[in-house]
Amino acid sequence: MKHRVWLPDDFDPPATVETDKFTLRILGPADLAKDFDAYMSSIDHLQGAFGPDESWPEGVTIEDALIDVCWCNLEFKLRSSCSYGVHAVDGSEELGSLYVFPCSKQGYDAQLSCWVRASAAARGFDDELFQWGKRWVAEAWPFKTVAYPGRETDWDAWAKLTDKPV
């Protein structure tokens, strides 16, 4: 299988990050049940999280979810993208996910996206996770220009940016 290595050779993305409010760890098959529960319990809240016309997670099956967490885990191992589950410190639930991906738009090295389940958003955790992720990527990752689609660049402006050549 041909893949695009995106991360620099001298940078190893962390597999786990522990904070006093949550634990971040790479998504994988062991996270299937909690990941699926997190987004399926929050369908209305999450629609549009990845763009105004996106209906995710509506219609996602458990089989789709299994493929997705396995794919995310493989891409991490191949160093082509980094998907993390965000878990409660006590491990009781997944609060959401955070993604550090290559950016498809010119002028950016990477993009950061995240979502949180509706119950966590109700406690203000959505912005808290985004702000934490933004600081973390700025301080610990090797990127100079990071995009925050749907956050610091609204979706209309994002759609007008020039795509990188494939």
C-alpha positions in Angstrom: 0.0 0.0 0.0 1.4 3.4 -1.0 0.9 6.1 1.6 2.1 9.6 2.1 4.3 10.1 5.2 3.5 13.6 6.4 5.3 14.0 9.7 9.0 14.9 9.7 11.3 11.9 10.5 12.7 13.6 13.6 9.2 14.1 15.2 7.4 11.4 17.0 3.8 12.3 17.8 2.7 11.3 21.3 0.5 8.3 21.5 -0.9 9.5 24.9 -1.2 12.9 26.6 -2.5 13.1 30.2 -3.8 16.4 31.6 -5.7 17.0 34.8 -9.0 17.2 32.9 -8.7 14.5 30.2 -6.5 11.9 28.6 -5.7 12.0 24.9 -4.7 8.8 23.1 -4.5 7.6 19.6 -7.8 6.1 18.3 -7.8 2.4 17.8 -10.0 -0.7 17.9 -10.1 -0.7 21.7 -11.9 2.7 21.6 -14.7 1.5 19.3 -17.6 1.3 21.8 -16.8 4.6 23.6 -16.1 6.4 20.4 -19.3 5.2 18.7 -21.3 6.1 21.8 -19.7 9.6 22.0 -20.8 10.6 18.6 -24.0 8.6 18.2 -25.3 10.2 21.4 -24.7 13.6 19.9 -25.9 13.4 16.3 -27.7 16.7 16.2 -25.0 18.5 18.1 -22.2 17.2 15.7 -23.8 17.7 12.3 -21.8 20.4 10.5 -18.7 19.9 12.7 -16.7 19.1 9.6 -18.4 21.5 7.2 -21.9 23.0 6.7 -23.1 20.3 4.4 -21.7 17.4 6.5 -24.3 15.1 8.1 -21.8 13.0 10.0 -22.4 11.1 12.2 -25.9 10.4 10.9 -26.1 6.9 9.4 -22.8 5.7 10.8 -23.1 1.9 11.6 -21.0 0.1 14.1 -19.2 -1.6 11.1 -18.4 1.9 9.7 -17.1 2.9 13.1 -14.8 -0.1 13.4 -13.3 0.6 9.9 -12.8 4.2 10.9 -11.0 3.6 14.2 -8.8 1.0 12.5 -8.0 3.3 9.7 -7.2 6.1 12.1 -4.9 3.8 14.0 -3.1 2.7 10.8 -2.7 6.3 9.6 -1.0 7.1 12.9 1.4 4.2 12.5 2.1 5.3 8.9 2.7 8.9 10.1 0.1 10.2 7.7 -2.4 11.7 10.2 -3.0 11.7 13.9 -6.5 11.0 15.4 -6.9 11.0 19.1 -9.8 10.0 21.4 -10.3 12.5 24.3 -11.2 10.5 27.4 -12.4 11.4 30.9 -9.5 11.1 33.3 -11.3 8.2 35.0 -11.7 6.4 31.7 -15.5 6.3 32.0 -16.3 7.9 28.7 -14.9 9.4 25.5 -15.5 13.1 25.6 -14.7 13.7 21.9 -11.9 13.5 19.4 -9.0 15.7 18.3 -7.3 15.5 14.9 -4.0 16.8 13.6 -4.1 16.2 9.9 -2.2 17.3 6.8 -4.0 20.4 5.4 -5.5 20.3 1.9 -5.3 24.1 1.6 -2.2 26.0 0.3 -0.3 28.0 2.9 -0.8 25.6 5.8 1.4 22.7 7.2 -1.4 21.1 9.2 -5.0 21.5 10.4 -6.5 20.9 13.8 -10.1 19.8 14.2 -12.0 18.5 17.2 -15.5 17.7 18.4 -17.0 16.9 21.7 -20.1 15.0 22.7 -23.2 17.1 23.5 -23.0 16.6 27.2 -19.4 17.8 27.3 -20.2 20.8 25.1 -23.0 21.7 27.6 -20.2 22.1 30.2 -18.1 24.4 27.9 -15.6 21.6 27.0 -15.8 22.2 23.2 -13.9 25.6 23.4 -11.7 24.3 26.2 -10.5 21.4 24.1 -10.0 23.5 21.0 -8.0 26.1 22.9 -5.9 23.4 24.6 -5.3 21.7 21.2 -4.3 24.9 19.6 -1.7 25.6 22.3 -0.5 22.0 22.3 0.1 21.9 18.5 1.8 25.3 18.6 4.2 24.2 21.5 4.8 20.5 20.8 4.4 19.9 17.1 6.8 20.9 14.2 4.4 23.1 12.2 4.6 26.8 11.4 1.2 27.3 10.0 -1.9 25.4 11.3 -5.4 25.9 10.0 -8.5 25.7 12.2 -11.4 25.2 9.7 -14.8 26.0 11.1 -13.1 27.7 14.1 -10.8 30.5 13.2 -11.6 30.3 9.5 -15.3 30.1 8.9 -16.6 27.5 6.4 -17.3 30.0 3.6 -13.8 31.5 3.8 -12.4 27.9 4.1 -14.1 26.8 0.9 -12.6 29.8 -1.0 -9.0 28.9 -0.1 -6.9 27.3 -2.8 -6.4 23.6 -2.5 -2.9 22.1 -2.7 -2.2 20.2 -5.9 -2.8 16.5 -5.5 
